[in-house]
Amino acid sequence: SNAQLMLSEDGELWASGPSVSPGYIGGQGLDRWVVRDGQCWYKTGDRVSVEAGQFVFQGRMDRMVKRRGYRIEPAEIERVYCDDGKIEEAICISDDSGFALVYKLRRDSDEDLSFEHLMAIGRKGLPEYMLPDRFVCWREAWPMTSNGKLDVACVHRMI
């Protein structure tokens, strides 16, 4: 109660007021605060739109997803697989059917990795709830946006 909500220019929900915590123990999250017109606002990381005067959740600004009651940053999953040495690049995509890890093998490798091998890589560095449900070996150049960033939506549509 007593919270004020605002939509930022980039579509992020900001919150302010006495019921909004000033931060996390140990100073974590201080970068999530901004001051506008003398008032402190917390940047929630939630992308929202306004429909009929109501905020409607559209997703996260930072790719974070919730799965089986846990908050997960897909970059953590990608890092574990890329650290293995056989995978050059990876992207973890979440949808209604679960997590898919789309990966590119190192240039000196021709053969796909088996599902069992990929699961073994994941089990070395991830809890069970973060393991991908399926794997896709990507053999082409990643699709890129006009800004030169990986076009995640395009990869998602293509798998």
Secondary structure, 3 states (H helix, E strand, C coil): CCCEEEECCCCEEEEECCCCCCCCHHHCCHHHEEEECCEEEEEEEEEEEEECCEEEEEEECCCCEEECCEEECHHHHHHHHHCCCCEEEEEEEEECCEEEEEEEECCCCCCCCCHHHHHHHHHHHCCHHHCCCEEEECCCCCCECCCCCECHHHHHHHC
